[in-house]
Amino acid sequence: MEGKDKGGGAGPVILSFIIGLAASLVLGWVIFPQLLYSQKQQPIDFNHKLHMAEVGEDCSYCHYFREDGSFSGIPDLYSCMECHSELMGDSEEEVRLYENYVAEEREIPWLVYARQPDCVFFSHAAHVIMGEMDCVTCHGHHGETESLRPYEYNVISGYSRDIWGKSIAGLSNDPAKRSKMDVCAHCHALEGVGVPTQNVENPVESLFKETVNMIWPTTVTPTRGTSVQTHRDGCFVCHK
């Protein structure tokens, strides 16, 4: 009888554990992210699809490489004014652009979805020019969008949610929902750069060396400017 009582007491304990585990998962994956992140709207609701049609579906028209191989990133106001020096219609967004920024000669305070900490630098040249990667690989089909999604940011750190991704479990194949680190790991995992996962004294150091060796000297032709010589030890590969 005594043994039977001990066995019967295990049921409530197991049930309590399962309930507690389920509650923790719901709290950590559903409720907590809702409290941790907030949203802001971009200053201008930019229509990529409309602009891509005007420039012939060429991302590099606005997001180009400079003569030294560095990446221009988000266009400055001067680039926008090449077409928008005067009003190009009477839409709400066009009027807002002209009156608030063009007429005032004030830079548009874009919220950068992929903004990295100051200690981190991502080299577009190493990936786009030398790695021959397509923009869609990391950014998704952004050029087909007609409006900008809300900017979601961590209320504690202030950084964009894109750094960690929308899918906390990391189960999504959508680049827009995956974390930037997860997208990087797709190519930079030990197996991805030919570094064996075993019999390596320092796998982190080996990964670094193999990754750097992927960036060989090559001649590149920026979208705007003349050809320049880009080396694997170029300053812009690691430094701003």
C-alpha positions in Angstrom: 0.0 0.0 0.0 2.8 2.3 0.8 4.4 1.8 -2.6 1.1 2.5 -4.3 0.8 5.8 -2.5 4.2 6.9 -3.7 3.4 6.0 -7.3 0.1 7.9 -7.2 1.8 11.1 -6.1 4.0 11.3 -9.2 1.0 12.1 -11.4 0.3 15.5 -10.0 4.0 16.4 -10.0 4.4 15.5 -13.7 1.2 17.3 -14.6 2.4 20.4 -12.7 5.8 20.2 -14.6 4.0 20.0 -18.0 1.7 22.9 -17.1 4.6 25.0 -15.9 6.7 24.2 -19.0 3.8 25.2 -21.3 3.2 28.4 -19.4 6.9 29.3 -19.6 7.0 28.7 -23.3 3.9 30.9 -23.8 5.4 33.6 -21.6 8.8 33.5 -23.2 7.8 33.2 -26.9 4.5 35.0 -27.0 3.9 37.4 -24.2 7.4 38.6 -23.4 8.2 39.7 -27.0 5.0 41.8 -27.0 6.2 43.6 -24.0 9.9 43.9 -25.0 9.3 45.4 -28.5 7.6 48.6 -29.6 6.9 50.1 -33.0 7.6 53.4 -34.9 6.6 54.5 -38.3 9.1 55.6 -40.9 9.2 59.4 -41.6 8.2 58.7 -45.3 6.3 55.6 -46.5 8.7 54.8 -49.3 7.3 52.8 -52.3 10.1 50.6 -53.5 8.0 49.0 -56.3 7.3 52.4 -57.8 10.9 53.5 -57.7 12.2 50.2 -59.1 9.9 50.6 -62.1 11.4 54.0 -62.7 15.1 53.0 -62.5 14.7 49.6 -64.2 14.8 47.3 -61.2 18.3 48.3 -60.3 18.9 48.5 -56.5 22.4 50.0 -57.1 20.8 53.2 -58.5 20.2 54.3 -54.9 22.2 51.8 -53.0 25.6 52.0 -54.8 29.2 51.3 -54.1 31.6 54.3 -53.9 34.9 54.5 -55.7 36.8 53.2 -52.6 34.6 50.1 -52.4 32.5 51.3 -49.4 28.8 51.0 -49.6 26.5 54.0 -49.7 23.7 52.4 -47.7 20.5 54.5 -47.3 20.5 57.4 -49.8 21.0 60.8 -48.4 18.7 63.8 -49.2 20.9 64.9 -52.1 20.4 61.6 -53.9 16.6 61.9 -53.4 16.8 65.5 -54.8 18.1 64.3 -58.1 14.5 63.5 -58.9 12.6 65.3 -56.1 14.0 68.8 -56.2 10.4 69.8 -57.1 7.1 68.3 -56.3 6.4 65.2 -58.4 2.7 64.9 -57.7 0.3 65.7 -54.9 0.3 62.5 -52.9 0.6 62.8 -49.1 4.0 61.2 -49.0 5.4 63.3 -51.8 4.2 66.5 -50.1 5.6 65.4 -46.8 9.0 64.7 -48.4 9.1 68.0 -50.2 7.9 70.3 -47.4 9.5 68.6 -44.4 12.9 67.7 -45.9 13.6 68.9 -49.5 12.4 72.5 -48.9 14.1 72.6 -45.5 17.3 70.8 -46.8 17.0 68.5 -43.8 18.1 64.8 -44.0 15.3 62.3 -43.6 15.7 60.5 -40.3 15.2 57.0 -41.6 15.0 54.2 -39.1 17.5 51.5 -40.1 16.1 48.0 -39.7 19.6 46.4 -39.9 21.5 49.0 -37.7 24.3 47.3 -35.9 26.0 48.2 -32.6 29.0 50.6 -33.1 31.5 47.8 -32.5 30.1 45.8 -35.5 30.6 46.5 -39.2 29.1 44.6 -42.1 30.9 44.8 -45.4 28.5 44.8 -48.3 31.5 44.8 -50.8 32.8 41.5 -49.4 29.4 39.9 -49.9 27.9 41.6 -52.9 31.0 42.1 -55.1 33.4 39.4 -54.0 30.8 36.9 -52.8 28.5 37.7 -55.7 25.4 37.5 -53.4 22.1 38.8 -54.5 20.4 41.5 -52.3 17.3 39.2 -52.0 19.4 36.6 -50.1 19.5 38.8 -47.0 16.8 41.4 -47.6 14.1 39.4 -49.2 12.1 40.8 -52.1 12.1 44.3 -50.6 12.1 45.9 -54.0 8.6 44.6 -54.6 7.0 46.3 -51.6 4.7 49.3 -51.9 5.1 50.6 -48.4 7.5 50.3 -45.5 6.7 48.0 -42.6 6.8 49.4 -39.0 10.1 49.7 -37.4 10.1 47.4 -34.4 12.8 48.0 -31.7 13.8 46.6 -28.4 12.6 49.1 -25.7 15.6 48.2 -23.5 18.5 48.3 -26.0 16.9 50.5 -28.7 18.1 48.2 -31.5 15.9 46.9 -34.3 14.1 43.6 -33.9 15.6 42.5 -37.2 18.9 41.8 -35.4 17.3 38.9 -33.5 14.4 38.2 -35.9 10.7 37.9 -35.4 10.8 34.1 -34.9 12.4 33.6 -31.5 12.4 29.8 -32.1 14.4 30.4 -35.3 12.1 28.1 -37.3 11.2 30.5 -40.2 12.8 30.4 -43.6 11.5 33.9 -44.4 14.6 36.3 -44.4 12.3 39.0 -43.0 11.5 36.9 -39.9 14.9 35.3 -39.4 17.5 37.0 -37.3 20.5 38.6 -39.1 22.8 36.2 -37.2 20.8 33.2 -38.4 21.1 34.4 -42.1 24.8 34.9 -41.6 25.2 31.5 -40.1 23.8 29.9 -43.2 27.1 30.6 -45.0 29.5 31.2 -42.2 28.8 28.0 -40.2 31.9 25.8 -39.8 30.6 23.4 -42.5 29.7 26.3 -44.8 33.3 27.5 -45.2 35.0 24.2 -45.3 36.3 24.1 -41.8 36.0 20.6 -40.1 33.9 20.6 -37.0 36.3 18.1 -35.3 40.0 17.9 -34.8 40.2 21.7 -34.7 42.2 23.1 -31.8 40.5 26.5 -32.1 37.4 26.3 -34.3 36.6 30.1 -33.9 40.1 31.1 -35.1 39.9 28.5 -38.0 36.5 29.9 -39.0 37.8 33.4 -39.0 40.8 32.5 -41.1 38.8 30.5 -43.6 36.2 33.2 -43.9 38.9 35.8 -44.6 40.4 33.6 -47.2 37.2 33.7 -49.2 37.9 37.4 -49.9 40.6 37.4 -52.5 42.1 40.4 -54.3 39.9 41.3 -57.3 39.1 44.3 -59.5 35.6 45.6 -59.0 33.6 48.2 -60.9 31.4 50.3 -58.7 28.1 51.4 -60.0 29.2 55.1 -59.9 32.9 55.6 -60.5 35.9 53.9 -62.0 37.3 50.4 -61.3 39.1 50.1 -58.0 41.4 47.4 -56.6 39.8 45.6 -53.6 41.9 43.4 -51.4 41.0 40.8 -48.7 42.8 43.0 -46.2 41.1 46.2 -47.3 40.2 48.5 -44.4 36.5 48.6 -45.4 36.2 44.9 -44.9 36.2 45.2 -41.1 36.3 49.0 -40.4 33.9 51.8 -41.1 
